[in-house]
Amino acid sequence: MRGFSSLSSSRASPVVLRNLSKESSSLEKSNKQNPSKPKFQHKQTYNKYNNNTVAPSRGNSSSSSSSRNSRVSLSDSSVSANKQVKPIDHHYISQILARKDWFLLLRHELKAQRINLVPQFVVSVLQNQENPLHPLRFYIWVSNIEPLLAKNQSVKGVLANALFRKGPVVLSVELLRDIKSSGFRVNEDLLCVLIGSWGRLGLAKYCADIFGQISFLGISPSTRLYNAVIDALVKSNSIDLAYLKFQQMPVDNCKPDRFTYNILIHGVCKAGVVDEALRLVKQMEGLGYSPNVYTYTILIDGFCNAKRVDEAFRILDIMKKRNVSPNEATVRSLVHGLFRYLAPQKAFELLVKFMEKEPRMWKLASDTLLCTLSNNSMAREAAMILRKTGDRGFVPDTSTFNITMTCLIKGLDINEICGILDNFIERGVKPGLTIYLALIEALYKVGRGTEGDCYLNHMVKDGLVSNVSSYNMLIDCFCKASMTDRATETFNEMRHRGVAPNLVTFNTLISGHCKNGEVHKARELLEMLLEYGFKPDIFTFSSIIDGLCRAYRIEDALNCFTEMVKWGVPPNAITYNILIRSLCVIGDVARSLRFLRKMQADGISPDIYSFNSLIQSFCRMNKIEKAKKLLDSMLALGLSPDNYSFGAIIKALSESGRLDEAKEMFLSMEANGCIPDSYVCNLILETLVQHSSFEEARDIVKRCNEKGISLKSIPSL
């Protein structure tokens, strides 16, 4: 809660600000010499929030905006930016900012050239303060010494983020007096930053209260200030209050501008009132402000969120007619919006149809669309977009290409993947290490070692295998392809080239040999691991236990489990899950259940895998009630059962002729956070058809089609 409890319950009233404004402005200036650099015997503590602090109620925080990295040139900066700067002592500056005479000490540090007033220095100081009052004080001081620097968007952005992360910082009586006694004041720039931080923290009422009192700070209302407070209210989900401020603008002789309208349009679209957004657009145009790309992007996002897809495309047509070019944000809003509210296949078809009519959209939309298709495991569609993009002479960025190729490797024919990759390599694309390894692994697994070696040579020529990390990944690739001999060769080669193995290297090899049934080789590697001075960790022991279990040496695995504790390596959920699963495999369900209870007694939280092995075992034994009790235990622990959990019970109920219970279990899946997959849907459909429940079956088919779930062909439907 960001220390919210330390806020006082009293709220600053207009009277407080009015009294402060009437205090004598002719404070005596100190005639003493500036002190030398102070020596602090103890770390100064500064109450995170002052006494007499305004304590607003805090609502939901909205998404934070990212700071912009713009630069300014400071021709008359006190210290040249080209001068060699010593490392910044942030702790020392924090101690200065905690003092009552902080402003005098900062001036002294500047004269002693220990403070360098350039953007990089100021940003660093603002970012590295724990007490949120310290960056505020430093910014106030900088704004009086170098006003141009204080207007730097990068500096203001960093201050805003600091006040959001560490805040809230509120305008308490003590803080206002501190600023005034230092000879400074709260100006419009600072107030806008403060209001922005309060909005991000959800302090809507406080924003409105302070805005109503700005005259006592010596600040007059302006369109810029109104925009800041309206934006803060929108971000804190107080759209009604934002409208109230919007309506008050004429009273203060402030005219709304395009920024004002865009902020409100964003607010009503976020609230789902898209028709009101259209009314605001017309009002904005009536005042002579044409909608810009930001306006249209908001509307597209709003229409997609309201599931009014046709109107979202209509906005794009309007943009074309008005010669407003969409940007990447526009495309992201459209793509993500369609995939969020339509079946993936339907969203894809609509986007391709639109992009075919608008060729210029290919370059703009291809990266976003490829990432979205990959995230939805739509390999065939991603391959099509990748080819079309390449045919038009566009090359996706490296990150997008790697994400897409990962998807293709999982879902396409290996020949097709190789063809696509070769085509892009010829175009100058450099695949990443992970892409090469994934493809090499896939080729080795289907017995095409020669082609795999060819890509391996490409990878080595590109300099991608050069350190222990890349060697570990290559060894892991060979292990996953069950080529432990090649993994051992690579291990020997890396040592020959002077690349020292680390614990990850040994763990990867041990795991590979154990999964390949070569427990004796894993033991040899364990001895070598100890010779290198490494201590076995949880991954080492879990791999060996898993290998012993795969070799049906359960008692040896249990002895290893006991030994790891003696080594001071406590087992985790993965270790327990290996033993629970393995005991279920050999039919010792009773001992497996005891391990689940021991796991909980040892303070280790079970996960869905801990339960699934037991649920499936009980279902195979036709002990459905015990399986259902375990499912209830999962839900009570806050776990979300998956398709394996539900599928096992639905199958057991169906085979036992308990159709109503099977249907009830199926219908409860989504309510418990599990979307039925193709297997479960086909399972319940077959059961319904067998019992002649055709209407219910058709209803499920319809819902599956809407969600893009593939089903088997059932003639009777």
N, C-alpha and C positions, 0 to 999 in steps of 0.2 A: 504493500500500500504506500510505498515511498515515504514512510514516516508520517503518515497522515494523522496518527493519533496525537502527535505533539502540537498540532494546530490548536490554538485556543478557541474556545467556543464563542467569544465575542466577535462581532463583525464591525469593520470600520464604517462609520456613518459619515454622512456629509458634514456633520458638525466637526468631526475629527480633522478632516481635510481642510475645512474652512478655518479652524483655529490655527492649523499649521501655516496656512497661507497668510495669516495675519501676523505671524511672528516677525520679529524684527529681521529684515533682510540684510541689515548692515552689521553682520557678525564680525567681531574683531578678528583680523587676520593675525596669525602667529608671526612674531618678529624674531622668534628664535631661529638659530641656524638649523639647517636640516641635519638631523642626526646621522651619524655614520651607520654603516650596516650593522644592524642589531645582532647581538648574540643571544640566542634563545636557549635557556636552560631546560625548558620543558616545552613539549608540543602544545601550542595554544589550542584550546578547545573553544569552539564557537557554537552556541546553540543553533541547531539546524534551522529552527524557526524561532523568530524573536518572540518575546513576551508581547502581550496585547495584539496578537496576530489575528488578522481577519481569517475566519474559518468557514469557508464555503462548504456546502455539501458537494460531494464528488460523484459524478455519474459514470457512465461507461466511456472509456477512452476510445477515441476514433483512431483510424490509421494515421501513422505519422508520415509527414511529407519529407522527402529527402532534400538535403541541403545542396545548393548549386555551387560548383567550383569555379566561379568567375574570379578574375584578377583585376586589380587596379594598379596604375603606376603612380608612385608617390614621389614627385620631383623634389619637394622640400621636406622629405622625411628627416627627422632629427638624427637618425643614424643611417648611413648608407647601406642599402640592401646587399651591396657587393662585399661588404666587410665580413671577414671571417667571424662566424658566430660560435661562441662556446656552447656546449650542451646546456639546455635549460634546466635549472634547479627548480622543479615544480613544487617540491616540498617547501623550499625556502620562500617562494612567492606566495604559497598558501599561508605560511606563517605571517607574512606581511599583511595579506588581505584579511587576516583574522584580527588585526590590531585596530584600535580606535583611530589611530593616526595613519591609517593605511594610505591615504592620498598623498601625505607628505613623504612617506617612505618610498612610494612608487616614483615620485618625482626625483627623489634623491638617486634611486637606482637608475633612472633614465640618464641623469647627468653623469653618473659613474659609468655609463655605457654597459650596464649589466642587463638592461632591457632594450630590445631592438624592435622598434615600431615598424615592423613589416608584417604583411598578412600571415606568413607562415608562423612567425613567433606568436602573434596574437591568437591564432587558431589553436596552436599547441597549448598555450596557457589555458584557454577556455575549455579545451577538451579534457584537461588533466586536473580538474578540481573536484573534490568530493563534496564539499559544502556548496549547495547551489547559490548561496549568496556571494561566493567569491567570484565566479565568472561574471555575475551581474555587476559587482563593484569594479572589476577590471574593465569591463566594457564601458561603464560610465566614465571611468577615468580616461580611457582611450578616446572616447567620443569628444572629450573636451580638449585633449592634447592634439589629436589628429582626426578632425571630423570626417575627412574623406575616407579614412581607413575604417571608421565605424559604419560607413554606408556600404562597405564591401559586402556583396551578397554571400560570399563564403563565410565571412566573419559572423554576419547576422544569422546565417543558417546554423553554424556550430553553436552559437549562443542559444538559439531556439531549442536545439536538440539537448543541450546541457540542462536547460530549465525544465524540459519535458522529462528527461530521464531521472534527474535528481530532485525535481520539484514536487509540489508547487512552491514557487516563491511568490508570496502575496505582499501587497502594499500595506504593511503594518505601520503603526505609528512610529515605532522605533526605527524602522528602515527609512521612512520618509525623513525623519529628523537627521539620521545619519547622512543621507544624501545631501540634505540642505546644509548641514554643518560643515560638510566637505567643500562647500562652495559650488556644488553641481546641482542639476535638476533632472527630473524625468522628462525627456523630450518625446516628440511624436514617434521617432524611430524606435526608441526603447519600448514605448507603450505598445506599439504594434507587435513587437516580439513577445512581450509579456502576455498580451491578449491571445496571441497565437498559441502559446504554451498552455494557457488555461483552457482554451478550446480543445486541444488535443488530450488534455487530462479530464475532459468532461465537465468542467466547472462553468456551466452555462449561466447560471444565476449570478455568479460572482462577476463574470465578464460584463453582464448587463448592468450590475450595480456600480462597478467601477467606471464604466463608460458614462453613466449618469452623473458622475462626480468629477469629471476631468477638468471642469472649469476651476476647481480648487487646486489643481496642479498647474494652473497657468496655461492650459492647453485648450484651444478652441476646436470644436468639432470640424471635421473635414471629410470629404468623400473617401479619402484613403483610410481614415480611422473607422468610418462606418463600414467600409469593405472588410477591414480586419476583424471587427466585432461580428459582422454578419457571417463571415467565413468561420470564425470560432464557434458561433452558435450552431451552424450547420454541421460542423465536425463533431459537436457534442450532442447531435441528434435532437436539437431544439429548434425545429423548423418554424414553429409558431412564433417563438420569441424572435427569430431571425426576420420574419415578416413584419413583426411589430417595429423593429429598428428600421427596416426598409421604408415603412410608411412614415416614420418620424423624420426622415432625411429632409424633406422640404421645409419643415419647421426650423431647422438649423441652417437653411439656405445652402444645402448640399444637394447636388444633382447626382443621381445614380449614373454610372457609366457602364461600359461593356463588362468590366470586371464584376461589378455589382450583380448584374443580371446573370452572368455565367455561374457565379457562386450560388445564387438562388435556384437556377435551373438544375444545377448539380444536386442541390438539397432536395428538391421535390422529386427528381428522378430517383434518387436514393430511397426516398420514402414511397416510391411506386406510384406517384401521381403525375403520370406523363402528360396528361392533357393540360394540367396546369403549367407544365414546362412549355408547351406549345403556346399557351396564352402569354407567357412571359416573353417568349421569342417575338411575338407580334408586337407587344408593348415596347420592346427594345428597338425593333425596327421603326416603330412610330416615332421614336425619339432620335432617329438618324443613326443608330448603331447597327451595322450589319453583323449577323452572326459570323463567327470565325470558325476555324477548324476545331477549336476546343469546344465551342457550343455544339457543333454537330456531333462530335465524338460523344459528348455527354448524352445527347438525345438517342444516338444509336445504342449506347449502353442501356439507357432507360427503357427503350422499346424492347430490347432483347430480354431484359429482366422481367418485363411485363408480358413476355411471350407473344409480342406483337411483331413477329419477324418480318412480315411484308412491309410494315411501316419503317423498320430499320433499313431495309433496302431502298425504300422510297427516299429516305434522307440522303443516301448516297447519290441517288439520281439528282436530287436538288443541289447537292454539292457540285456535281458535274456541270449542271446548267449555270450555276453562279460562279464557276471557275474557282472553286475552293478545293485545293488538292488535299486528299486524305493523307494523314501521316501514319507512322507505325502504331501510335496509340489508337487511332481510329480502327485500324485493321485488327489489332489485338482485342478491342472491345467487341467487334463483330464476330470474330472467330470464337473467342471464349464464350461469348453470349449464346451463340448458336449451339455450341457443344454442351453448354450448361443446361439448356432447356429443351433440346430436341434429341431424338435418338441419334447416336454418332453417325450412322450411315446416311440418315436424312440430312444432317448438318453438312456432311461432306459433299453430298450431291448438290445442295443449294449453293455452296461456296464455289465449287468447280464450275457450275453453270454461270454464276456471276462473273468469275474470273475469265472465262472464255469470251464473254461479251466485253470485258474490260481488260485488254492485254496488259496495260500498264500496272495492273494490280499484282501481276505475277511476282515481280521483283519485290514489291512491298509486302506481300502477304505470304510468300513461300516459306520463310523461316518460321513464322508463327504457326502456320498450318502444319508444317512438318513436325514441329515439336508437339503440337496437340494430337496429331495422328499417332505419333510414337507413344505418347502418354496413354493413349487409348488402345494400344497394341494393334493398330490397324496397319499391319505391315504391307499388305497388298496395295492399299490406297497411298501409303507413304512412298512406296516405290514408284507409283504412277506420277505423283507430284514431283519426285526427285528427277525423273526422266524428263518430264515436261519443262521443268525449271532449267535443266541442263541443255535441252534443245533450244531454249530461248537465250542461251548464253549467260545465264545467271549461275553463280556458284554459291551455295549456302555457306554461312560462316562456319568456322571450325567446330564450335560447340554444337550447333544445330546438326551438322553433318555427322558428328560422332554419336549424338543421341539417336538420329534416324537410322544409322547403320546398326546400332545395337538392337533396335526394334526389328530391322530386316533380318538380322542373323537369327533372331528367335523365331521368326514367323515365315520365312521364305525358303524356297529351294536354294541349295548351296550354289548351283550354277548361276542362277539369276543374281545372287548376291555378288559373286565374283565378277560377273559382267558389269554390274553397276559400279563396283569399287574400281575396277580397272579403267573404266571410262572416265571417272573423276580424277584418278591419279594422272591420267594423260592430260587432263585439263589443269594440272598443277596443284590439286588438292593434296595436302599431306595428312593422311589419317593419323589419329593419335595411337598411342601404345595400346590402350584398352581395345580399340577396334581391331587392330592387327591380331592381338592375342585371342579375342573372341572368335574371329574368323579362322585363325590357325587351329584353335581348339576344335571348332566345328568340323574342319577338314580332316583332322587327325581321327576324330571320332567315327567318321564314315569311311576310314581307311584310305584317304587320299593324302598320304604323307608327303608325296613329291610336291604337290601344289602347296601344302602347308609349309614345307621347307622353303619354297620359292618366296612366299610372303614373309617368312622369317628372315630371309636374306635381305629383302627390301627394308624391313624394320631395322636390321643391324646397320645397313648402309645409311639409313636416315639418322643414325646416332641415337636411337631410342633405347638401346641397352648399354648402359654405361656406369650405373651405380648399383648399390645393394638393393635399392627399392625396385628398380626395373628388373634386376636378376630374380628377385623374389617373385615378381609377377610372372616371369617366364617359367620359373620352376613350378609355380602354381598352375599354370596353363598345362604343362606336361602332366602334372599329377591329376588334374581334372579329366584329361584325356586317357587316364590309366596308362601313361607312358613313364613309369617311375624310373626306368633305366635312363631315358633321356633327361629326366629331372636330375638324376644323380650325376650324369655327364656334365650338365650345366653347372651343378654345384661345384664339381671339381674344376671346371673351366674358370669360374669366377674367382676361386682361390688362387689358381695359377696366374691369373691376371692381376693379382694383388688386391682384389675386392674382398674385404673381410666379411664373412657371414655374420648375421646377427640372430637374435632369438627367433625372429619371424622366419628366417630362412630355415632353421631347424624345425620349427613347429609346422611349417608348410610341408617339408619332406616327411616328417613323422606322420602327419595327417594323411598324406598321399599314400604312404606305404600301408598304413592301417586300413584305409578304405580299399586298398588293393589286396588285402588279406595277407600282407607281408609283415606280420607282427615282429618277427625276429630281426628284420632290418630296422624297424622302428626302435627296437631295443638298442641296436648298435649306434644309431643316431643319438639316442638319449645319452649313451656313454660319451660320445664325442661332444655333445652339448655341454656336459659337465666338465670335460677337459678344457673347453674354451672359456670356462669360468662363468657360464650362465646358470641360472637357477630355473628349474622347470616351473612354468606358471599354470594357470587354470586351463589354458588352451592345450598345453602339452599333455597334462593328465587326462583331460576330456577326450583328446584324440586317441590316446592309448586305451582308455576304457572302452571307447567306441570300437576300436580295432579288435579288442578281446571279445567284445560282445558279438561282433560280426563273425568271429571264428567260433562262436558258441562256447567260449571259455568264460562263462558267467561268473564262476567262483573266483577265477583270477581277476576278473574285472572288479568284483566286490572287494577283493584284497587290495587292489590298486586304489580303489575309492577310500579305503581305510588309511592306506599309506600316504595319500596326498594330504590328508588332514595332519598327519605326523610331520610332514614337510612344511606345515604352516600355510598351506594353500587351501582355503575353504572352498567347498564345491559351490557351484552356482546352479541356476535353473537348467542350463543346458546339460550339465553333468547328470543331474537327477533325471532329466527327460530321457537321456540315453538309456539309463538303467530301467526306468519305468517302461519304456517301449520294448526293450530287449526281454524283460521278464514277461511282458504280455505275449511276445512272439513265441516264447517257449511254453506258454500256457500257464505260467505261474502268476496268475492274476492277483491272488491273495497277497503275495509278497510285493507285487507291483503297487497295490493299493496301500500297503504299509509304508512303502517308500514315499508315496504322495503325502501321507500324514506326517512322516518324519521331516520331509521337506518343509512343510508348513510349521512344524514344531521348531525347526532350526531358524525360523524367521525368513525363509526364502519364499517369495510370492510365486505360486504356480502360474503358468501361462496356459494358453489354449492347447499347446502341444502336450502339456502335462496331463490334461484331461482326455484329449482325443484318443490316445492309445487305449485307455481304459474303457471309454465309451464304446469304441469299436469292438473291443474284446467282449464286453457284456452283451452287445447286440448280436455278435456271432454266436454267443452262448444262449441267446434268446432270453436273457435277463434284462428285459426292456425297462422295468421299473428302476433297477439300479442305475442304468444308463441315464434315465430321465432325472434321477436324483443328482447325478454328477453334473448334468446340464444346469439344473437349478443352482448347484453350488457355484458353478462358473459365473452365472448371472449375479449371484449374491456377492461375489468377489469383485464385481464390476468388469468382468471379462466379457468380450463379445464373441460368442460361439461362431464358428465359420461353417462353410458348406460341408466340411468333413463331419463336424459335430452333428449338425441337423440331418445330413444325408444318411448317416449310419442309422439314426433312430427312425427316420421316415421309411427307410428300406425295411427295417425290422418290423415296424408296425404294418407296413403294406403286406409283407410276406406272412404276417400272422393274421391277416384278414381284418385288421382294426382300421378300416378306411377312414372313419370319422376322426380318429385321433391323428392319423397320418395327415389328413387335410388341415386339421387344426395346427399341427406342428409346422406345416408348410406355410400357412398364413401368418404364423407368429414370427417368421424369420426376419422380415423387414422391420417389424416393430422392435426387434432386438438387435438391429444394426447390421443384419446380414442380408445382402442381395442374393437371391437364389441364382446359382450358375446353371449352365446348360445341363450338367449331369442331374442335378436335383429336379429341375423342371421336367426333363424327360422321364425321370423316375416317377414323379407324381402323375404325369400325363398318362403313362402306360397303366398305372394303377387305376386311374379314373376310367379309362377306356375299357379295361377289363371288367369293371363293375358297371359299365353302360352309363356312366355319368358324363354324357357327351356335352351338355350345356356348360357344366363347370370346366370341362377340359377346353372347350372353345374359348371361354373367358380367359383362361390361363394363357392360351396360345396368343390371344390378342394382346395381353399385357407383355408377354415376352417379345412379341414383334415390335411393340412400342419402345422397348428398352434395348433392342438390337441383340437379343439372346438367340443363338442358333438352336434350332430344334430338329429332331429326327422327323422324317416324313411318316405321318400316321394316316393311312388311307381313309379310315372311318371319319376323320375330321376334315 
